[in-house]
Amino acid sequence: MLEILKRRLGEAFFGLIRPSLEAYLFDPLVYIYLLPGGIMPERQSALAVGYDVHVRAIMHNQEKDPLNPQFRKVLFDFKNMPEHPEIEKHVVEVKKINGRGTELAYRMPVGDSVIAGVGFATAMEYRRFFWIAPRSGLATKYGVTVTNAPGTVDPDYRGEAGVLIYNREGRPYFDLRHGMRIAQVIFCWALTPELREVLNYGDLPPTERGGEGFGSTGIHLEEGK
């Protein structure tokens, strides 16, 4: 993209605007509002592009918070026993990871799924959005994944992002804890092109591939030749 702009704008002018342009494209500002119990998203290495997000609470899949309808209703905040009977039967007391004392956790048997809020709302400029994606370590080590992935969060969404966590296999249960790094978010730019209808299929430029898809190129080196 930068090379295309350089050719179109001229090398001298491009050199003047390049620092501002790179900051706009690659280091845009995103505003983060942390909810009670929320934790700031964080990158785990210097070159990581994904920001790990943390479990804040177990959320209702439809009902809104009666005091703040921008957000889903909290069913379990990991601090107090829930009032909802179906949620309460999943809550157990476990030892903390550091071994110092105990804490409440949400125990997920195999096949169970639940919505967890990740503790923040965002504001960002138009065409910037983020995807919610699973963390590979949870899937490979525990058989736990995020099923609404990639989930797209638009720049005009002001609610708390939620992840649908699914215990698909492996151990008999998985204990979901407050602050657990449960997914990652990846910030991206989106294209919003003008969509122009053509009335005849023949108006679409032909290609060698045509309508071939759904594995038509094969899965082995020898296939698709």
N, C-alpha and C positions, 0 to 999 in steps of 0.2 A: 504493500500500500504506500509506504513512504517513498519507494523508488518511482512509483507512478506519479505521485505528487511532485517529486523533484523534477521529473521530465516536463511536466505540464507548467509548473510555476517558474522554472528556471533555477539554476544552481545557486545564484547569489541571493535571490529572494527567499528560496527555501532554507538556506543557511541561517537567515535571520529569524525565521519563525519556527525552525525545527524544535528548539527546546520547549516552547509553549505547546507545540503540536504533540510532541511525545508525552508531555504531562497530561494533556487532554485525552489522548488515546489510551495510554497505558497506566496512568496513575490518577484516575478520576476519583473524586471525593464521594464517599457514601456515608450518609448520616445513620448512626445506629442508636436506637433507643432501647435500653435494657429494661425489661420488666422485672418485678421483684423475684429474686432467685435466678435471674438470667446471668449468663457469663458471656463476655465478649468473644466473638469468633476469633480464631487464631490459626496462623500458619505454623506448621511444625518443623519446617526447615527453611533455609535461606532461599531456596529456589522452588519451593512448593507453590503451586498456583491455587490449590484448594485451601479453604479456611475450615478447620474443624469446628463443628457446632455441638453444643452440650444440651443434655436433657434438663429441662426446667420443671416440667410437670406433666401429668397425664391429663389429656384434654377430652372434652366431649366432642363427638364428631359432627354435631349439628347445633346444639344449644350455645347461645352467646352468654357472656358474662352480664348479669343483670345490671351491674354498676357501670360497665364500660362495654357496650355492644360491639365495639371494634374488635374485640378479642373473644376467643372461645371460652366456654365455661371450664374452670379448673375442677377436675374430679379428684385429683390426688397431688399434693404439693411436696411429698416426701418428708414433711415435717409433722403432720397431724394425720391420725387415722381418718380415712374417708367416710362420709356418710352414705355413699352409694353402696348397697349391699353387694352388687356384682364386682365392684372394684375392691371392696374391703376383703373379700375372700382371697384376693391375689397378694395382699400386702403382708410381708413377713419382716421380722427383725433379724438383721444379719450383722456380722462383724464388719467394721470399717476396713477398707483396703489397707490402711496403715496399722491395723490391729489394735487401735486404741479406742475402745468403746464399741457401741453398736449404732446402727442407723436403720431406717425403714427403707425397704426396697419393694419394687413391684415384680412379683415372680411370674414369668411367662412360661407356661408349658409349651411343648412342641405343638405347632399349629395355631398358636395364639397370635393375635395382632392387636396393636394398640396405637393410638395417636399420641405422640409426645410433642409438646411445644418446645422450641429451641431457644426461647427466652429473649427475643428481640424483634423489633419492627424496624423497617428501613425506609429511607427516602433517597432517591437517586435520580439523576437526570434522565430524560426520555431517551430511549433506545438502550440504556443500560439495564440489565436484569441479572438475576443469578439462578443457577440450576442447583437443585438439591440432589446429591449423589451419595450412594452407599460408601462406607469405608471398607476396604478390602479385608482388613484384619478381622473385623467382626464376622464377615461371611466365611472366611477360611478357617478361623479358629473356633467359632461358636455356632456357625450356621444361622446367624442372625443377619437380616438384610433390611433395606428400606425399599418398600414396594412402590411408593409413589415417586419413582425415580426414572429418568430425570424429571423432577418437579420444577416447573417454571414459575418464578416469582417476579411479577411485573413491577415497573417503577412506580405505578400508582397504587400498589397494594400497601395498606398501612396496618394490617393485622400482624399477628405473630405467625411466623412460618412454622408449619407443623410437618412432622415426618411420620409416616405409617410404618411402624416397626413390626417385623414378622419373624417369629422363631420357626424356621422351616424344618430344621433337622438337628441331628447331633445329640447333645446332652438332653436329659429329661426335662430340664428347665433352664431358663436364663433369668438372672436377677438384674432388673433395670434399676439403676441408681441415679440419684440427683448428681448432675455435673458430669455424667459419663459422656465421652466424646462419641456421639452416635452416628453422625453423618458428616458430610462436607459440603460446602457451598462453593460454587465456581462462578465468578463474576464475568460477564460477557457483554459484547455489543451485539445488537440485533439489527438486521436489515428490515426495513419496512417499505418495500418497493410499491410502486404504483402497479396495480393489477389491471391488465388490459385484455379484454376478451377478443378472441378471434372466432369468426363464425364457421370456418372450415378447418378440419383437421389438417388438410394439406397446406394451410398457411403456417404451420409449425415447421421450421427447417428440418429436413430429414437428417438422420445420423446412421452410421453403420450399425449401431446397437439396436436401434428401433425400440420395440416394446419388450425386448427380452429382459427378464428380471427373475426374482425369486430363486436365486441360486443357479441361474443359467450359465454362469461362468465356471461352475464347479467348485470343489473344495480341495482338489489335488492339483499338483503342477501339470499333470498330463491332461487334465480335463479342460474344456473350454477352448481348445485349440481348433 
